[in-house]
Amino acid sequence: MPGFLQGMLNGHDYQRVNGILSESGVQVQHMLPVVFIAQKAFWRPAMPCHQINLSIAPCDCGYCSRVVLMDYTGKMLMALSVKFASLTTAAVAVAAALSGCNSTESAVEQGMSNLQTNAAIESRLISDYELIKTVSSQIDQSNIYDERMQPRNYKQACLLPFMVADSENSALYWDGNCSKGRAVGLGRVVRTVGDKKVSEHLVEIDPKVKDTLVSYLRFDTGRSESEIGYSIISLKDGRLNGYSATLGYNDQDWLNGNYEFSYRFEDTPNFVSYTRIVDMLSGEYSSIIAYPNYSHDLLNASDNVLSSIYRTYRLLEGRTMIGISYIWLKDGQLVIKDNASGQDRLASNHPQELEDFVQDIQNKVTSRVDTVTDEIDRGFAKVEQYALARCKRPVAFFKGDEVNQVCDYLFNLNAAYEQLIEAKEMRSHQIDSFRQNQEQRLQEINRHLRGLNHIKLSSPKGK
């Protein structure tokens, strides 16, 4: 996770939180910051219930809440100290953390219908989400400028907003300009941990617009993931503002034959993202509405001729499926899976309420994602502007920075597109072969049926 807005966590606590988030399957987005502090306090592990002990005490510039997470045997799993701007905010976090553990009862044991089961679960998740949003949106201005992230290639002060250290050995490099102790203009940012490059960014800072950062390109070195578009984040009256509209893909996944693009719109103040992930080969696409603590995941496979699945729906807490999942098959059947019991069965009918529910998810994602295209064009324009100005003779900040992902982005994307064209040709041959095999099977069945027509069925003698 890049270090945007993690100033309320010191490096050691951040590593512990990030580790447990990873173990619990929580997917961390790069523009959703302090929410992960609150999210950990609200995290509800599977049964048997874990114990969460919290306390509030005055500390420097606010109130500190110490969260101790223990398993059901009393063994301490994590201790985390979190600073809040006010006693009210801290109290809200404690109240949320003490709200209980997940139930593992199946829908049958609870005597609830499938739709009622998911509705009850989501009601609890929404309640947690509202508390998370309340806590996480309140940020002190002093937390968005981190003196530890003074660019190493500048002797004079040149801090960037929202570039906060996420570990004790984090560092930052910046090739833009500086004015009055602040970074200004369009420039490339390189973040390192332990002198190893972890990410690159193309950002812009307008000195006339206070406490605001605009991002056009982000490349995660470890995961080979990139996002291009327009993301703006700012602090106004102690609260986060902004949004993010991006196109993303994973370069390594494409090399491995997984050709997916993700179109994402992130509502930063409300900590909600709307994402469409498109498989460029099969035509399958997922529509995802993600909150800090849970998500709706709707897959449409209707255009994938090699799949028997038409559509699926999952409710997830982190990466764990909860409640009731649904699988629509192309033969018209509907499979219902109870994730608590692990049992699945065929539905006797297709409730219209369910159809309306998944269509509403589809419509919400579509309405947000449809606005992303223009913002993606803004990102490409800024990358081209930077490339013309800086990429004829790119300068490496340090040994290990010889590969400049911002300068190479357009070239790499074109190369990826050529790979996709070749893969589509191979896919076309696979589909032709599949259809030929299906035709041969149908002809074989017809031959058997014609043979049966020549057989005279008569009663055995003596009957």
N, C-alpha and C positions, 0 to 999 in steps of 0.2 A: 504494500500500500504506500503510495507516495505521501509526503508529509504535509499536505494541505490541511491547515486548520487543526493540528493536533497539539496545540500549545498547552492545553490543559493536562496533558500527560507527559511525565518525564520519560526518558528513553527506556528505562528498565520496566516501568509499569506498562508502557506501550507494547513492548515485546511480549509480556505475559498476556495482556489482553488480546493482542493480535493472534497469539498462539492458540488461546482457547476459542477465539472466534473461528479460527481455521478448523479446529477440531470439531466444533459444533456445526461447521458447514456454512457459516455466514459469509456471503460474498460481499467484500468491501469495495465500495466505489470510491473513485479518487476525489470526488468533489463533495462528498458527504462527510463532514468532519467530526465535531464533538459528539455527534449523535452516537458514535460507537462507544463512548464512555458510558452514556446512559443506557445504551443497548445492552452492554454487559451486565449492568445492574438489573436489567429487566429480564435477562436471559433465563428461560425456564428449561432446565434439563429434563430428560426423560425420567420416568419413575425407576427406582425408588427416589423419592424427593431428596434434593440437596438442601442443605441448610444455608441460609444467607443471613449473616449478622452485620448490622450497620450501626454506625454511631456518627453524630455530628458534633463538631467542636469548632470554636473560633480559631482561625489561623491567619497568616499574613494576607491582607487584602481580601478577606472574604471568610467563607466557612468551608471547612474540609469535612468530607464524608469518607469514612474508612469502611470499605466493603470487604468482608471475609466470606469466601465461598468454601463450604465444607461438603464432603459427600455424606451419605447416610450413616457411615461409621464414625463420623466426627473428624476425619482426616482433612486437614486444610488443603484445598486445591488452589486457592488464589487469594492474595490480599492486595487490595488496590486502594490507593488514596486519590480522591477526586476533589478538586477545588470548585466551588460554586460562588457566583457573584453575590448571592443573597441567601439568607437563612430559609426563605420561602422556597426557593428553587431546590435547595438541598433536601428540605422536608418532602417535597414532591417526589424526588428520586427515591428516598427511603420508603415512602408509602408504596410506590410502584414495585420496588424490589420485594416487599413483604407480601405481595398480593397472591402468592401461591405457586403451585407446581402444575405441570400439565396433567391432564387426566388421560389414562391409557384405556379407558373403557371403550369398547366398540359401540357402533351405532345400535347394534342389536341389543347389547347389554343395557344401553341407556333408554331403549324403547323409543328412539327418535327416527324420523325419516331421514333419508340421505341428505336432502337439502337443508333440513333443520340442523343436522349434525354440523355441516360446514358453516351454517349461519351462526350457530352458538360459538364455535371455535373462533370465527372471524370477529365476533363481537368482543371477545376477550382480547384478541390481537389488536383490534382498533383502539380499545381502551389504553393498552400499553403504548401504542404508537402515538396517541395524543399526548401522553405524558413525556415520551421521548422527545417529541417535537417541541414541547414547552421548555424542557430543560436545555436541549441542544441549540436552540436558536438564540440563546442569550450569551453573548460573547463580549468580553471587555476588549477595547481597542488595543490595550497593551499586549494582548495575546496574539495579534496578527503580525507583529513585527518581531522577529527573533534575532537578537544580536549574535547568537551562535551561528546563524546562517549568513553572516557577512561574506560576500563573494571572495574567494581566496585570491582571485586575480586582481583585486582592487585593494589598494592601500587605504584610500579614504572610505568613510562610511558610505554604504550603498545598499541599503536593505530593500528587499522586495516584500510586498504585502502577501500574507497567506502562505509564505514559504517558511514553514516551521520545521525544526529538527524533529525527526521521528526516531532517532537513536542517538546515543552519546557520541558516536563517531560520524555523524552526518556532516556533509559539507556541500557547498554550492558554488557554481561558477556562472558568470553572467557576461555576455559580450555586448550588451546595450550600453546606454549612457547613464550618467549619475548627475544628480542635482540636489543640493541641500541635504545630503545624507540619504537620499532615496533613489532607487533605480527609476529611470524614465525611458520612454521610447519602445521601439520594437527590438527584441533580442532573443537570443537562444539561452536557455537555462540548462545546465547539466547538474544533476544531483548525484552525489556519491555517498556510499556507506563503506567505511574502511578503505577509502581510496579506490573503490571499485564503482564504476558507473552503473547506476540503477535506473535512471530515466533521463529523457531529454524533453524539453518543452520549447515551443515557440510562443512567447507571450508579449503583451504590449501593456504599457503603463502610461496613462495620460496624467501628467502632473497637475492638470486643472481639475481632475476628478479624484477626490480624496478617497483613500482606502478602497481602491478598486483594482482588480486584476482581470485582464482579458487574456484568454488562452485560445490559440488556434490549432495547435498540434501537440499531442502528447505521445511519447513512445516509451513503453516499459521495456527496458533492455532484457531483463530476466525472462519475461514471458513472451517477448517479441510481439506485444500487442500495441496497436496504435489507434488513436482517435483523432480525426480532423474535423474541424467545424468552427463553431463560435461558442465559447463559454465565458460568462462574465459572473464574477462574484464580488460582492461589496459588503461593507458594514455601514449600516445606517441606523442611528438611534439604538445602538447596541444589539441590533438584530441582523441576521444574514439576509441578503437579497441576491437575486440573479437567477440565471438559468443556464443550461448547457444543451446544445443541439449538435450532435456529432454523428459521423460515419466511422465505424471501427472495423478492423479485421486483424487476424493473427497471422503474421507472416510464416511462422513455423507450421501452423496448422495447414496453411495452403500448400507448403512444401510436402506435407504428409497426405495431401489429397482431400482435405476437409475445407471446402470452399464456401465459407460463410461471411456475409456482411452483417453488421449490426447497426441499425439506425436507432438512436437513443435521444429522447428528450427528457431532461432532468429539471424538475421543479425544485430548485434549491431551497427556498424558504420553507416549503412543506415537506422536504426530504422524501420525495416520491419520484421515481423514474418510470418512463414508458418506453419500452424497447421492442423493436421488431428485428428478429434474427432470421435472415433469409439464407437458405441453402441454395447456392447458385446452380447446382447441378440437378438436384432432385425436384426443386420447386417447393419443397416444404418450407414453412415459415412459422416461427413462434411469436406470439404476442404476449408480452410480459409486463405486468404492473408490479413494481417492486417497492415496498416500504422498508424501513430499516430492519424490521423484525420479521417480515413475512412477504410472500409474493403470490400472485396468480400467474400460472403458466399455461397458456393455451397453444397447442400445436395443431397446425392445419397441414395434413399430408394428402389432401385430395388430388393434387397434381403429380404426386409421385406414383407413376404407373407400376413401379416395382414393389410397392407396399400394399398390404391388405388393410392398413389403418387409414381411416378417413380423418379422424380428429381425436385429440386427447385433451383432458383438463386435469391439472394438478394444483392443489393448495400446498404451499411449502413454508416451513419455518426453517430458515437457513436453507440447507439443501435436503432437508428431511421432509418427505411427503407425509402429510397429516390429513386427518378427516377422511373424506371420500374422494377417490379419483374416478374418472370416467374415460372409457375408450370406445369411440364410435368406429365400427368396422364398415368396410365398403359394401358388405353384403346386407347392411341394414341393421345388424345387431348392435346392442349397447351393452358393454361390459362394465360392471360396477365393482370397484375394489375398496374394501374397508381397510385402511392402512393400519388401524389399531390392532385388528385381529389377523390381518394378512389374508382374509378370505375374499374371494371374488365370485361373482355370479352374473348371469345374464338378466337384464332388466325385462320385465314383462311389457313395459311400454316406454315411450319417450316423453317425459313430462315437458309440457310447453314452458313451464317455469324455468326448467334447466336450460332449454334452448335460448330463452330470453336472457338468462344470466350470462351465458358464454358469449352471446352476441353483443351484450353490453360491454364486456371486456374488450372484445374485438373493436368495437366502435370507439371506445376511449383511447385505445392505443393508436388506432388509425388517425383520429383527429389530431393527436399530438405529433405523431411521426410525420404526418403530411407537411408539417411546418419546418421540417429539418432541412429540406433540400436547399433552400436559399441560404441557410446558415453554413451549410457545407461549402457552397460556392465562395463564401467570404473567407473560409479557412484556406481553400486552395489559392485564392488571390493573394493572401498574406504570405503563404509559403513561397509563391512565385516572386513576390516583392523581395522577400528576404534572400532568396536564392540569387537574384540578379545583383543584389548589393554585396553579399558576403560569400557566396559559394564558388566564385571563380578561383579564389585562393583561400580555401577554408583553413583556419588556424586551430590546431588542437590545443586544448587547455592543459593537457597533461598526457603522459604516456599511458595509452589505453583509450584515448579519446580520438584516435585517428579516424575512426568511422563516425562520420557526422550524419546522424539519422535525419535531421531536418533538411540538410542539403540533398541527401540521397532519397528522400521520401517519394518524390514524383517518379524518379527512375524505377525505384523498387515497386511502386504500384503498377506501373506499366508492365514490368516484368511479370508481376502476379497475374495481370489480365491476360497475358500471352499464355501462361500456364492454364488459366481457366478455359481458353479457347480450345487448347489441346484436350483438356479433360472432358469438355462437352462433346467432342467428336467421339471419344472413347465411350462416353455415356450413351450416345446415340446408337453405337454398335451394340451395347449391352441391351438396350431397349428393343432393338430390332431382333436380337437373338431371343429375348424373352417372349416377344410376340410370336416368333416363329415356332418356339417350343410349345406355346399355348395352342397355336393352330394345329400342330402335329398331334397334340393330346386330344383335341376336339375331333380330328379326323379319325383317330384310333377309336374313340368312344362311338362315333357314328358307324364305323365298320362293325363293331360288336353288336350294336343295335340292329343293323341290317341282318346280321347273322341270326339273331334271335327271331326275327320275323319269319325265317324259313323253317323254324323248328315247330312241328305240330305237337301240341300238348294234348295228351289223352289220358284217361283214367286207367290205372293198372288193371289187368285182367282179374276177374273175380270180384271187383268192387262194384 
